[in-house]
Amino acid sequence: MPGYRKLTRLKLLIIFNPNAAYGRSARKLPAIQRRLSAMGIKTVFMPTRYAGHGREIAASADLSNFDGLVAAGGDGTLFEVLNGLYEHPKAIRIPLGLIPIGTGNAFARDMDLMADDLEAAIGRLQRAETRQVDVALVRSADASFYFVNILVMGFAVDAGLVSRKLKFLGKRAYTLATLWQVLKLKSYPLTMEIDGRTIESNNIFVAMSNSRYTGTHFLMAPSAELDDGQLDVTLLESLRRTRLLKLFPTIYSGRHVEYREVSCCKASRISIRAPEGLLLGPDGEFLGHSPAEISCLHRDLTIFC
């Protein structure tokens, strides 16, 4: 298949987040190490100790010593490791792999890897087959970063901030946080430029997706593809709370895109012009504020598949 290739040797740097899934990931470390060893894969494990440490480890690593870099954790761990990898020149970047053991594993799910399926995740590393996928570059008012899953603004960020406080509830955290945020519903006057076309509207949230899923089970962008060179933009216009509550369950199946208040399009370049100072939410994290410029880098990242 075009865009795929296979490595012939394997030594991995694994950045492991012991605090992923509210600390439950730490209990999985011995099983992960045993399975990798049984497959004859050489590994160096580097645990993260604080927020942002995954990026620091990846950025300072001598990548020439390894055949692959693996993020063992959730979407936040993947975000950190990705951005550390991208601090290296493109010519020396190595393939990126996943061991999904976090609370949210949205990008892994898009790769048909289910949370905590260690056998499948490690099996993919052992096969060492790779493919090229898109990455999005964000340049905001106060930060620059990359993401592979999704960038959200507005309602979804507000719900995400609440869900962090509820992480001990596991997969139910984001759903409960979203329902709570409905009670405090507010909208934002939005000005965007999408591939040169200006859009002005009053919106509750904006999502720019590289992959289909977000959170734990939300099918935010049903038509998104990882290597089409475009991001899927989803806009939710201002609406009543009762209407939002009716719409909310449909996001699990992706049918929310059928509602008249939801508009979708694909774009390779997006400019968020207004409002200013709105917090951005990339890949389950919170970083940067609007205004922002987002561009899709076509098949720029090599991943184990």
Residue, then its C-alpha position, 0 to 999 in steps of 0.5 A: m500500500p502506498g505510504y507504507r514501509k517496513l523496518t528491519r531492526l528495532k530498538l525503541l525509546i519508550i516514554f512512559n507516563p505512570n500517571a496516565a489513567y489517573g495512575r492506573s497505567a503504572r500497574k501495566l508497566p511490568a506486563i508491557q516490559r515482559r511482552l516487549s522482551a519476549m518479542g526480542i525488542k530492545t527498549v529504553f524506558m523513560p518515565t515522565r515525572y511532571a507535565g511537559h516532561g514527555r516533550e523534554i525527554a523526546a526533544s533531548a534524546d539522541l534519536s540516532n540510537f533508536d529505530g522508534l519513539v513510543a508514547a505509552g500513555g493517553d492523548g496527552t502523552l502522545f501530544e507531548v512526545l510528538n512535540g518533542l519529536y518535532e523539535h528535531p530536524k525532519a531528516i533525523r526524526i524516527p517513527l512514532g508508536l503508541i501504547p494506549i494506556g491513558t484515559g482518552n486514547a482517541f488517536a489510537r482508536d482511529m488507528d484501530l487500537m483499543a485502550d489497554d490492548l497491549e497485545a495489539a499495540i506491542g504487536r504493531l511495534q514488533r512488526a515494525e511496519t510504518r505509514q505517513v500521516d498528516v500533522a497540524l501545525v498551530r501558531s497562536a498568539d502565545a504558543s506554537f505546537y503540533f497536533v495529530n488528533i484535534l484542536v478545539m475551542g469554546f464549549a469543548v475546552d470548557a468541558g475539558l477543563v471540568s473533566r480534568k477534575l473528574k478524571f478519577l471517574g475514568k471514561r465517564a469524566y468527559t461525558l459528565a463534564t460535558l453535561w455539566q457545561v450545558l448548564k453554563l452554556k455560552s457562545y462566542p462571536l467567531t471570525m475564521e478564514i478557511d482556505g481563503r474563505t471568511i466565516e463569521s458566526n456566533n458559535i458554541f464550539v469549534a473543532m479542527s480534526n485530523s482524526r475521527y475520534t475525540g475524548t473516549h468515544f466521541l465520533m467528532a469528525p466521521s469523514a476525517e482521514l489521517d493522510d488526506g492533507q486536510l483537517d475536518v472543521t466542525l462548527l456548532e452554532s448557538l442553540r438552546r440548552t434543550r436542543l443541545l441536550k437532544l444533539f449531544p447523544t448523537i456525537y457518539s455515532g457521528r450523527h451530530v453532523e446531520y443537525r442544521e446547527v452543525s456545519c462541517c468542511k475540510a481545509s488545509r489552512i485555517s485562520i482564527r481571527a476572533p475572538e481574541g484570548l480564547l483558550l485552545g485545546p489540542d489533543g486533550e491538553f490546553l495550550g495557547h490562545s487565539p488568534a491562531e493560524i493552523s495548517c495541515l502538513h501532508r503526510d509529515l509524520t511516520i508512525f508504526c501501523 
